[in-house]
């Protein structure tokens, strides 16, 4: 099982709207490849207040990308059919689990990861 990350995990952060008394919010871009029952990377760490822009592509068949506890649930098209972008702004520190939401084969249940939001 070969899984490759396209480009760096995090691009340079960008300043976003700032709330008085709070540190400036940042935008983080994360490239994720879905393939044969795995997301790569499968753990993403960000600071509270950051907005994450996921760029997701598949290296084999269609996969899903669902962040549990949110309304994010998208299909990642199979290899050669493009990529998708998902924007996520967590509202508190903690762990946000994500998983494949489209049955993709015998190892489907192993396709999961986590976004860790730190203060």
N, CA, C and O atoms as CSV, one atom per row, in Angstrom:
chain,resi,resn,atom,element,x,y,z
A,1,UNK,N,N,0.851,-1.155,0.000
A,1,UNK,CA,C,0.000,0.000,0.000
A,1,UNK,C,C,0.904,1.227,0.000
A,1,UNK,O,O,1.610,1.487,0.974
A,2,UNK,N,N,0.877,1.969,-1.085
A,2,UNK,CA,C,1.691,3.170,-1.197
A,2,UNK,C,C,0.801,4.380,-1.021
A,2,UNK,O,O,-0.190,4.541,-1.733
A,3,UNK,N,N,1.149,5.219,-0.087
A,3,UNK,CA,C,0.384,6.432,0.153
A,3,UNK,C,C,1.358,7.593,0.107
A,3,UNK,O,O,2.402,7.572,0.758
A,4,UNK,N,N,1.008,8.593,-0.661
A,4,UNK,CA,C,1.908,9.739,-0.790
A,4,UNK,C,C,1.160,11.012,-0.455
A,4,UNK,O,O,-0.023,11.157,-0.762
A,5,UNK,N,N,1.859,11.920,0.172
A,5,UNK,CA,C,1.280,13.218,0.456
A,5,UNK,C,C,1.705,14.145,-0.670
A,5,UNK,O,O,2.884,14.206,-1.018
A,6,UNK,N,N,0.758,14.860,-1.233
A,6,UNK,CA,C,1.095,15.772,-2.316
A,6,UNK,C,C,1.469,17.119,-1.730
A,6,UNK,O,O,0.628,17.820,-1.166
A,7,UNK,N,N,2.700,17.467,-1.862
A,7,UNK,CA,C,3.153,18.763,-1.360
A,7,UNK,C,C,3.318,18.734,0.148
A,7,UNK,O,O,3.122,17.693,0.774
A,8,UNK,N,N,3.676,19.864,0.735
A,8,UNK,CA,C,3.875,19.930,2.170
A,8,UNK,C,C,2.537,19.852,2.899
A,8,UNK,O,O,1.497,20.232,2.360
A,9,UNK,N,N,2.580,19.352,4.137
A,9,UNK,CA,C,1.352,19.233,4.908
A,9,UNK,C,C,0.753,20.605,5.172
A,9,UNK,O,O,-0.461,20.779,5.062
A,10,UNK,N,N,1.580,21.578,5.516
A,10,UNK,CA,C,1.072,22.903,5.812
A,10,UNK,C,C,1.740,23.918,4.907
A,10,UNK,O,O,2.967,23.959,4.809
A,11,UNK,N,N,0.943,24.731,4.249
A,11,UNK,CA,C,1.491,25.850,3.510
A,11,UNK,C,C,1.626,27.011,4.488
A,11,UNK,O,O,1.195,26.919,5.637
A,12,UNK,N,N,2.216,28.083,4.032
A,12,UNK,CA,C,2.386,29.241,4.899
A,12,UNK,C,C,1.034,29.737,5.387
A,12,UNK,O,O,0.098,29.834,4.594
A,13,UNK,N,N,0.908,30.057,6.680
A,13,UNK,CA,C,-0.357,30.548,7.195
A,13,UNK,C,C,-0.670,31.936,6.646
A,13,UNK,O,O,0.224,32.700,6.285
A,14,UNK,N,N,-1.946,32.234,6.596
A,14,UNK,CA,C,-2.404,33.527,6.133
A,14,UNK,C,C,-3.216,34.175,7.241
A,14,UNK,O,O,-3.988,33.493,7.916
A,15,UNK,N,N,-3.060,35.460,7.439
A,15,UNK,CA,C,-3.833,36.154,8.463
A,15,UNK,C,C,-5.295,36.218,8.045
A,15,UNK,O,O,-5.603,36.416,6.870
A,16,UNK,N,N,-6.188,36.050,9.003
A,16,UNK,CA,C,-7.628,36.168,8.766
A,16,UNK,C,C,-8.161,37.261,9.676
A,16,UNK,O,O,-7.385,37.963,10.326
A,17,UNK,N,N,-9.469,37.411,9.728
A,17,UNK,CA,C,-10.080,38.455,10.562
A,17,UNK,C,C,-9.633,38.274,12.007
A,17,UNK,O,O,-9.511,37.149,12.491
A,18,UNK,N,N,-9.394,39.372,12.682
A,18,UNK,CA,C,-8.899,39.317,14.048
A,18,UNK,C,C,-9.928,39.885,15.001
A,18,UNK,O,O,-10.528,40.928,14.741
A,19,UNK,N,N,-10.127,39.179,16.119
A,19,UNK,CA,C,-10.998,39.642,17.193
A,19,UNK,C,C,-10.120,40.389,18.177
A,19,UNK,O,O,-9.059,39.885,18.547
A,20,UNK,N,N,-10.532,41.599,18.621
A,20,UNK,CA,C,-9.706,42.350,19.568
A,20,UNK,C,C,-9.361,41.497,20.793
A,20,UNK,O,O,-10.233,40.838,21.361
A,21,UNK,N,N,-8.100,41.512,21.191
A,21,UNK,CA,C,-7.642,40.761,22.354
A,21,UNK,C,C,-7.303,39.308,22.054
A,21,UNK,O,O,-6.799,38.604,22.928
A,22,UNK,N,N,-7.566,38.853,20.856
A,22,UNK,CA,C,-7.260,37.474,20.453
A,22,UNK,C,C,-6.074,37.505,19.496
A,22,UNK,O,O,-5.881,38.492,18.787
A,23,UNK,N,N,-5.265,36.420,19.466
A,23,UNK,CA,C,-4.190,36.366,18.476
A,23,UNK,C,C,-4.796,36.269,17.080
A,23,UNK,O,O,-5.922,35.792,16.933
A,24,UNK,N,N,-4.075,36.710,16.057
A,24,UNK,CA,C,-4.624,36.664,14.710
A,24,UNK,C,C,-4.935,35.230,14.276
A,24,UNK,O,O,-4.151,34.312,14.515
A,25,UNK,N,N,-6.086,35.058,13.638
A,25,UNK,CA,C,-6.467,33.743,13.121
A,25,UNK,C,C,-5.604,33.423,11.913
A,25,UNK,O,O,-5.104,34.325,11.240
A,26,UNK,N,N,-5.428,32.130,11.638
A,26,UNK,CA,C,-4.605,31.726,10.517
A,26,UNK,C,C,-5.376,30.764,9.626
A,26,UNK,O,O,-6.331,30.113,10.050
A,27,UNK,N,N,-4.934,30.698,8.394
A,27,UNK,CA,C,-5.482,29.735,7.446
A,27,UNK,C,C,-4.375,28.736,7.151
A,27,UNK,O,O,-3.248,29.119,6.836
A,28,UNK,N,N,-4.703,27.451,7.255
A,28,UNK,CA,C,-3.747,26.384,7.034
A,28,UNK,C,C,-4.259,25.527,5.891
A,28,UNK,O,O,-5.432,25.153,5.875
A,29,UNK,N,N,-3.398,25.212,4.936
A,29,UNK,CA,C,-3.767,24.337,3.830
A,29,UNK,C,C,-3.135,22.967,4.064
A,29,UNK,O,O,-1.932,22.856,4.300
A,30,UNK,N,N,-3.969,21.927,3.994
A,30,UNK,CA,C,-3.513,20.564,4.221
A,30,UNK,C,C,-3.861,19.734,2.989
A,30,UNK,O,O,-5.011,19.720,2.551
A,31,UNK,N,N,-2.886,19.055,2.442
A,31,UNK,CA,C,-3.088,18.165,1.297
A,31,UNK,C,C,-3.202,16.737,1.824
A,31,UNK,O,O,-2.303,16.243,2.506
A,32,UNK,N,N,-4.313,16.081,1.501
A,32,UNK,CA,C,-4.546,14.704,1.953
A,32,UNK,C,C,-4.793,13.818,0.741
A,32,UNK,O,O,-5.547,14.175,-0.164
A,33,UNK,N,N,-4.146,12.657,0.738
A,33,UNK,CA,C,-4.375,11.652,-0.297
A,33,UNK,C,C,-5.108,10.482,0.356
A,33,UNK,O,O,-4.698,9.987,1.406
A,34,UNK,N,N,-6.196,10.049,-0.279
A,34,UNK,CA,C,-6.942,8.872,0.169
A,34,UNK,C,C,-6.592,7.720,-0.757
A,34,UNK,O,O,-6.636,7.854,-1.980
A,35,UNK,N,N,-6.241,6.577,-0.156
A,35,UNK,CA,C,-5.895,5.415,-0.971
A,35,UNK,C,C,-5.927,4.156,-0.132
A,35,UNK,O,O,-5.387,4.114,0.974
A,36,UNK,N,N,-6.563,3.133,-0.667
A,36,UNK,CA,C,-6.573,1.788,-0.080
A,36,UNK,C,C,-6.614,1.796,1.436
A,36,UNK,O,O,-5.709,1.304,2.109
A,37,UNK,N,N,-7.675,2.361,1.944
A,37,UNK,CA,C,-8.026,2.263,3.355
A,37,UNK,C,C,-7.142,3.083,4.281
A,37,UNK,O,O,-6.852,2.692,5.412
A,38,UNK,N,N,-6.721,4.244,3.758
A,38,UNK,CA,C,-5.899,5.137,4.580
A,38,UNK,C,C,-5.966,6.557,4.040
A,38,UNK,O,O,-6.059,6.777,2.833
A,39,UNK,N,N,-5.917,7.519,4.961
A,39,UNK,CA,C,-5.709,8.916,4.600
A,39,UNK,C,C,-4.260,9.237,4.943
A,39,UNK,O,O,-3.750,8.784,5.968
A,40,UNK,N,N,-3.604,10.006,4.104
A,40,UNK,CA,C,-2.228,10.400,4.397
A,40,UNK,C,C,-2.072,11.897,4.147
A,40,UNK,O,O,-2.205,12.350,3.010
A,41,UNK,N,N,-1.794,12.665,5.190
A,41,UNK,CA,C,-1.611,12.271,6.580
A,41,UNK,C,C,-2.953,11.943,7.241
A,41,UNK,O,O,-4.009,12.352,6.760
A,42,UNK,N,N,-2.895,11.202,8.348
A,42,UNK,CA,C,-4.123,10.860,9.068
A,42,UNK,C,C,-4.226,11.580,10.406
A,42,UNK,O,O,-5.180,11.368,11.156
A,43,UNK,N,N,-3.249,12.430,10.708
A,43,UNK,CA,C,-3.327,13.300,11.882
A,43,UNK,C,C,-2.869,14.692,11.481
A,43,UNK,O,O,-1.778,14.878,10.942
A,44,UNK,N,N,-3.729,15.668,11.756
A,44,UNK,CA,C,-3.447,17.064,11.432
A,44,UNK,C,C,-3.507,17.849,12.744
A,44,UNK,O,O,-4.468,17.710,13.501
A,45,UNK,N,N,-2.504,18.661,13.018
A,45,UNK,CA,C,-2.495,19.488,14.237
A,45,UNK,C,C,-2.549,20.959,13.834
A,45,UNK,O,O,-1.773,21.427,13.001
A,46,UNK,N,N,-3.486,21.669,14.447
A,46,UNK,CA,C,-3.620,23.097,14.172
A,46,UNK,C,C,-3.851,23.837,15.485
A,46,UNK,O,O,-4.138,23.227,16.515
A,47,UNK,N,N,-3.723,25.146,15.432
A,47,UNK,CA,C,-3.998,26.006,16.578
A,47,UNK,C,C,-5.461,26.396,16.578
A,47,UNK,O,O,-6.074,26.553,15.522
A,48,UNK,N,N,-6.020,26.553,17.775
A,48,UNK,CA,C,-7.402,27.025,17.901
A,48,UNK,C,C,-7.536,28.357,17.176
A,48,UNK,O,O,-6.656,29.213,17.276
A,49,UNK,N,N,-8.612,28.530,16.461
A,49,UNK,CA,C,-8.863,29.757,15.720
A,49,UNK,C,C,-8.441,29.695,14.267
A,49,UNK,O,O,-8.812,30.561,13.475
A,50,UNK,N,N,-7.670,28.678,13.907
A,50,UNK,CA,C,-7.232,28.540,12.512
A,50,UNK,C,C,-8.350,27.943,11.669
A,50,UNK,O,O,-9.168,27.160,12.151
A,51,UNK,N,N,-8.363,28.330,10.405
A,51,UNK,CA,C,-9.248,27.717,9.419
A,51,UNK,C,C,-8.400,26.769,8.596
A,51,UNK,O,O,-7.310,27.121,8.146
A,52,UNK,N,N,-8.914,25.551,8.403
A,52,UNK,CA,C,-8.186,24.539,7.639
A,52,UNK,C,C,-8.841,24.408,6.275
A,52,UNK,O,O,-10.056,24.236,6.172
A,53,UNK,N,N,-8.036,24.491,5.238
A,53,UNK,CA,C,-8.503,24.231,3.884
A,53,UNK,C,C,-7.877,22.901,3.467
A,53,UNK,O,O,-6.679,22.823,3.193
A,54,UNK,N,N,-8.712,21.852,3.425
A,54,UNK,CA,C,-8.256,20.534,3.006
A,54,UNK,C,C,-8.323,20.443,1.489
A,54,UNK,O,O,-9.340,20.797,0.892
A,55,UNK,N,N,-7.269,19.979,0.869
A,55,UNK,CA,C,-7.266,19.632,-0.555
A,55,UNK,C,C,-7.137,18.114,-0.580
A,55,UNK,O,O,-6.106,17.559,-0.201
A,56,UNK,N,N,-8.199,17.454,-1.033
A,56,UNK,CA,C,-8.265,15.993,-0.969
A,56,UNK,C,C,-8.311,15.395,-2.355
A,56,UNK,O,O,-9.039,15.863,-3.230
A,57,UNK,N,N,-7.515,14.345,-2.544
A,57,UNK,CA,C,-7.562,13.607,-3.796
A,57,UNK,C,C,-7.399,12.126,-3.503
A,57,UNK,O,O,-6.848,11.738,-2.473
A,58,UNK,N,N,-7.890,11.305,-4.427
A,58,UNK,CA,C,-7.797,9.860,-4.281
A,58,UNK,C,C,-6.729,9.322,-5.220
A,58,UNK,O,O,-6.538,9.823,-6.328
A,59,UNK,N,N,-6.042,8.296,-4.755
A,59,UNK,CA,C,-5.052,7.628,-5.595
A,59,UNK,C,C,-5.590,6.300,-6.115
A,59,UNK,O,O,-4.854,5.517,-6.714
A,60,UNK,N,N,-6.887,6.049,-5.882
A,60,UNK,CA,C,-7.503,4.844,-6.424
A,60,UNK,C,C,-8.983,5.081,-6.728
A,60,UNK,O,O,-9.292,5.676,-7.760
A,61,UNK,N,N,-9.889,4.649,-5.891
A,61,UNK,CA,C,-11.322,4.721,-6.152
A,61,UNK,C,C,-11.971,5.927,-5.459
A,61,UNK,O,O,-11.288,6.703,-4.791
A,62,UNK,N,N,-13.291,6.081,-5.620
A,62,UNK,CA,C,-14.010,7.127,-4.879
A,62,UNK,C,C,-13.907,6.838,-3.381
A,62,UNK,O,O,-13.979,5.686,-2.953
A,63,UNK,N,N,-13.740,7.884,-2.604
A,63,UNK,CA,C,-13.746,7.787,-1.145
A,63,UNK,C,C,-14.623,8.910,-0.614
A,63,UNK,O,O,-14.955,9.849,-1.338
A,64,UNK,N,N,-14.990,8.806,0.646
A,64,UNK,CA,C,-15.725,9.880,1.299
A,64,UNK,C,C,-14.812,10.590,2.268
A,64,UNK,O,O,-13.767,10.067,2.655
A,65,UNK,N,N,-15.215,11.795,2.662
A,65,UNK,CA,C,-14.491,12.542,3.695
A,65,UNK,C,C,-15.543,13.180,4.582
A,65,UNK,O,O,-16.198,14.144,4.186
A,66,UNK,N,N,-15.705,12.633,5.800
A,66,UNK,CA,C,-16.688,13.138,6.747
A,66,UNK,C,C,-15.969,13.489,8.040
A,66,UNK,O,O,-15.175,12.704,8.558
A,67,UNK,N,N,-16.260,14.689,8.558
A,67,UNK,CA,C,-15.757,15.083,9.875
A,67,UNK,C,C,-16.910,14.873,10.835
A,67,UNK,O,O,-17.937,15.546,10.745
A,68,UNK,N,N,-16.736,13.934,11.756
A,68,UNK,CA,C,-17.809,13.581,12.684
A,68,UNK,C,C,-18.214,14.780,13.537
A,68,UNK,O,O,-17.369,15.563,13.969
A,69,UNK,N,N,-19.509,14.911,13.770
A,69,UNK,CA,C,-20.029,16.013,14.582
A,69,UNK,C,C,-20.194,17.308,13.817
A,69,UNK,O,O,-20.526,18.336,14.407
A,70,UNK,N,N,-19.966,17.279,12.490
A,70,UNK,CA,C,-20.147,18.461,11.649
A,70,UNK,C,C,-21.033,18.080,10.469
A,70,UNK,O,O,-21.429,16.922,10.333
A,71,UNK,N,N,-21.339,19.043,9.627
A,71,UNK,CA,C,-22.115,18.746,8.423
A,71,UNK,C,C,-21.213,18.494,7.212
A,71,UNK,O,O,-21.693,18.451,6.080
A,72,UNK,N,N,-19.926,18.328,7.446
A,72,UNK,CA,C,-18.984,18.058,6.349
A,72,UNK,C,C,-19.028,16.584,5.988
A,72,UNK,O,O,-18.711,15.726,6.812
A,73,UNK,N,N,-19.421,16.291,4.758
A,73,UNK,CA,C,-19.460,14.922,4.238
A,73,UNK,C,C,-19.431,15.032,2.723
A,73,UNK,O,O,-20.451,15.315,2.094
A,74,UNK,N,N,-18.260,14.807,2.140
A,74,UNK,CA,C,-18.068,14.983,0.694
A,74,UNK,C,C,-17.486,13.721,0.079
A,74,UNK,O,O,-16.915,12.884,0.777
A,75,UNK,N,N,-17.636,13.593,-1.230
A,75,UNK,CA,C,-17.055,12.479,-1.972
A,75,UNK,C,C,-15.783,12.965,-2.652
A,75,UNK,O,O,-15.769,14.004,-3.312
A,76,UNK,N,N,-14.715,12.190,-2.477
A,76,UNK,CA,C,-13.447,12.451,-3.156
A,76,UNK,C,C,-13.468,11.615,-4.430
A,76,UNK,O,O,-13.538,10.388,-4.348
A,77,UNK,N,N,-13.408,12.239,-5.603
A,77,UNK,CA,C,-13.494,11.456,-6.848
A,77,UNK,C,C,-12.278,10.553,-7.052
A,77,UNK,O,O,-11.180,10.840,-6.576
A,78,UNK,N,N,-12.506,9.455,-7.772
A,78,UNK,CA,C,-11.420,8.508,-8.003
A,78,UNK,C,C,-10.285,9.132,-8.804
A,78,UNK,O,O,-10.435,10.194,-9.408
A,79,UNK,N,N,-9.149,8.445,-8.794
A,79,UNK,CA,C,-7.920,8.933,-9.430
A,79,UNK,C,C,-8.201,9.411,-10.850
A,79,UNK,O,O,-8.900,8.754,-11.623
A,80,UNK,N,N,-7.643,10.558,-11.166
A,80,UNK,CA,C,-7.781,11.115,-12.507
A,80,UNK,C,C,-9.033,11.938,-12.716
A,80,UNK,O,O,-9.214,12.518,-13.787
A,81,UNK,N,N,-9.907,12.005,-11.714
A,81,UNK,CA,C,-11.160,12.748,-11.855
A,81,UNK,C,C,-11.169,14.039,-11.042
A,81,UNK,O,O,-12.224,14.642,-10.844
A,82,UNK,N,N,-10.015,14.459,-10.578
A,82,UNK,CA,C,-9.928,15.730,-9.873
A,82,UNK,C,C,-9.827,15.587,-8.369
A,82,UNK,O,O,-9.751,14.483,-7.831
A,83,UNK,N,N,-9.827,16.711,-7.716
A,83,UNK,CA,C,-9.704,16.791,-6.265
A,83,UNK,C,C,-10.833,17.667,-5.739
A,83,UNK,O,O,-11.525,18.331,-6.510
A,84,UNK,N,N,-11.015,17.663,-4.429
A,84,UNK,CA,C,-12.006,18.536,-3.806
A,84,UNK,C,C,-11.312,19.383,-2.750
A,84,UNK,O,O,-10.223,19.057,-2.276
A,85,UNK,N,N,-11.967,20.471,-2.398
A,85,UNK,CA,C,-11.500,21.343,-1.330
A,85,UNK,C,C,-12.598,21.438,-0.289
A,85,UNK,O,O,-13.762,21.662,-0.619
A,86,UNK,N,N,-12.222,21.268,0.968
A,86,UNK,CA,C,-13.151,21.364,2.087
A,86,UNK,C,C,-12.565,22.362,3.077
A,86,UNK,O,O,-11.393,22.265,3.442
A,87,UNK,N,N,-13.377,23.320,3.511
A,87,UNK,CA,C,-12.933,24.322,4.484
A,87,UNK,C,C,-13.584,24.005,5.825
A,87,UNK,O,O,-14.791,23.776,5.908
A,88,UNK,N,N,-12.760,23.995,6.875
A,88,UNK,CA,C,-13.224,23.639,8.221
A,88,UNK,C,C,-12.627,24.610,9.220
A,88,UNK,O,O,-11.412,24.801,9.264
A,89,UNK,N,N,-13.492,25.227,10.029
A,89,UNK,CA,C,-13.042,26.121,11.098
A,89,UNK,C,C,-13.582,25.571,12.415
A,89,UNK,O,O,-14.741,25.811,12.752
A,90,UNK,N,N,-12.755,24.836,13.166
A,90,UNK,CA,C,-13.230,24.271,14.432
A,90,UNK,C,C,-13.531,25.380,15.432
A,90,UNK,O,O,-12.846,26.402,15.470
A,91,UNK,N,N,-14.570,25.162,16.244
A,91,UNK,CA,C,-14.976,26.218,17.177
A,91,UNK,C,C,-14.382,26.068,18.573
A,91,UNK,O,O,-14.575,26.943,19.417
A,92,UNK,N,N,-13.664,24.978,18.832
A,92,UNK,CA,C,-13.016,24.813,20.129
A,92,UNK,C,C,-11.846,23.839,20.018
A,92,UNK,O,O,-11.729,23.087,19.051
A,93,UNK,N,N,-10.986,23.874,21.033
A,93,UNK,CA,C,-9.853,22.948,21.072
A,93,UNK,C,C,-10.374,21.539,21.326
A,93,UNK,O,O,-11.428,21.353,21.934
A,94,UNK,N,N,-9.625,20.552,20.854
A,94,UNK,CA,C,-10.021,19.158,21.049
A,94,UNK,C,C,-9.697,18.340,19.823
A,94,UNK,O,O,-8.928,18.767,18.962
A,95,UNK,N,N,-10.293,17.153,19.746
A,95,UNK,CA,C,-10.056,16.256,18.624
A,95,UNK,C,C,-11.320,16.141,17.782
A,95,UNK,O,O,-12.421,15.965,18.305
A,96,UNK,N,N,-11.141,16.243,16.481
A,96,UNK,CA,C,-12.222,16.101,15.516
A,96,UNK,C,C,-11.875,14.914,14.621
A,96,UNK,O,O,-10.946,14.986,13.816
A,97,UNK,N,N,-12.613,13.839,14.764
A,97,UNK,CA,C,-12.342,12.635,13.975
A,97,UNK,C,C,-12.891,12.801,12.565
A,97,UNK,O,O,-13.950,13.396,12.364
A,98,UNK,N,N,-12.153,12.265,11.585
A,98,UNK,CA,C,-12.673,12.200,10.226
A,98,UNK,C,C,-12.540,10.770,9.726
A,98,UNK,O,O,-11.716,9.998,10.216
A,99,UNK,N,N,-13.378,10.429,8.729
A,99,UNK,CA,C,-13.413,9.061,8.232
A,99,UNK,C,C,-13.898,9.041,6.795
A,99,UNK,O,O,-14.425,10.026,6.280
A,100,UNK,N,N,-13.705,7.893,6.161
A,100,UNK,CA,C,-14.251,7.675,4.829
A,100,UNK,C,C,-15.732,7.353,4.999
A,100,UNK,O,O,-16.093,6.465,5.771
A,101,UNK,N,N,-16.575,8.065,4.287
A,101,UNK,CA,C,-18.020,7.878,4.416
A,101,UNK,C,C,-18.621,7.174,3.205
A,101,UNK,O,O,-19.843,7.121,3.060
A,102,UNK,N,N,-17.775,6.639,2.342
A,102,UNK,CA,C,-18.246,5.923,1.156
A,102,UNK,C,C,-17.591,4.546,1.168
A,102,UNK,O,O,-16.364,4.437,1.162
A,103,UNK,N,N,-18.408,3.498,1.184
A,103,UNK,CA,C,-17.871,2.138,1.211
A,103,UNK,C,C,-16.896,1.981,0.039
A,103,UNK,O,O,-17.253,2.184,-1.122
A,104,UNK,N,N,-15.653,1.614,0.380
A,104,UNK,CA,C,-14.593,1.598,-0.633
A,104,UNK,C,C,-13.850,0.273,-0.709
A,104,UNK,O,O,-12.860,0.160,-1.432
A,105,UNK,N,N,-14.312,-0.725,0.025
A,105,UNK,CA,C,-13.662,-2.026,-0.038
A,105,UNK,C,C,-13.549,-2.665,1.332
A,105,UNK,O,O,-14.093,-2.158,2.313
A,106,UNK,N,N,-12.836,-3.786,1.391
A,106,UNK,CA,C,-12.752,-4.606,2.602
A,106,UNK,C,C,-12.134,-3.868,3.796
A,106,UNK,O,O,-12.474,-4.176,4.938
A,107,UNK,N,N,-11.254,-2.922,3.566
A,107,UNK,CA,C,-10.592,-2.207,4.655
A,107,UNK,C,C,-11.202,-0.854,4.958
A,107,UNK,O,O,-10.585,-0.033,5.637
A,108,UNK,N,N,-12.403,-0.615,4.466
A,108,UNK,CA,C,-13.070,0.687,4.631
A,108,UNK,C,C,-13.066,1.169,6.081
A,108,UNK,O,O,-12.827,2.349,6.336
A,109,UNK,N,N,-13.328,0.268,7.037
A,109,UNK,CA,C,-13.424,0.662,8.443
A,109,UNK,C,C,-12.114,1.182,9.023
A,109,UNK,O,O,-12.111,1.782,10.098
A,110,UNK,N,N,-11.001,0.961,8.325
A,110,UNK,CA,C,-9.700,1.432,8.814
A,110,UNK,C,C,-9.381,2.849,8.349
A,110,UNK,O,O,-8.371,3.423,8.754
A,111,UNK,N,N,-10.242,3.416,7.497
A,111,UNK,CA,C,-9.968,4.722,6.901
A,111,UNK,C,C,-10.480,5.841,7.795
A,111,UNK,O,O,-11.638,6.247,7.701
A,112,UNK,N,N,-9.612,6.328,8.654
A,112,UNK,CA,C,-10.005,7.402,9.557
A,112,UNK,C,C,-8.771,8.197,9.965
A,112,UNK,O,O,-7.634,7.793,9.720
A,113,UNK,N,N,-9.027,9.324,10.584
A,113,UNK,CA,C,-7.948,10.190,11.048
A,113,UNK,C,C,-8.495,11.179,12.051
A,113,UNK,O,O,-9.638,11.064,12.495
A,114,UNK,N,N,-7.671,12.155,12.406
A,114,UNK,CA,C,-8.089,13.117,13.424
A,114,UNK,C,C,-7.444,14.484,13.153
A,114,UNK,O,O,-6.293,14.585,12.728
A,115,UNK,N,N,-8.229,15.516,13.415
A,115,UNK,CA,C,-7.714,16.887,13.444
A,115,UNK,C,C,-7.608,17.251,14.914
A,115,UNK,O,O,-8.613,17.262,15.625
A,116,UNK,N,N,-6.401,17.547,15.375
A,116,UNK,CA,C,-6.163,17.921,16.764
A,116,UNK,C,C,-6.039,19.440,16.821
A,116,UNK,O,O,-5.155,20.029,16.199
A,117,UNK,N,N,-6.932,20.059,17.573
A,117,UNK,CA,C,-6.932,21.524,17.691
A,117,UNK,C,C,-6.382,21.868,19.063
A,117,UNK,O,O,-6.946,21.474,20.083
A,118,UNK,N,N,-5.273,22.611,19.085
A,118,UNK,CA,C,-4.582,22.937,20.333
A,118,UNK,C,C,-4.707,24.426,20.646
A,118,UNK,O,O,-4.758,25.260,19.743
A,119,UNK,N,N,-4.756,24.744,21.929
A,119,UNK,CA,C,-4.790,26.159,22.355
A,119,UNK,C,C,-3.459,26.808,22.156
A,119,UNK,O,O,-3.297,27.991,22.457
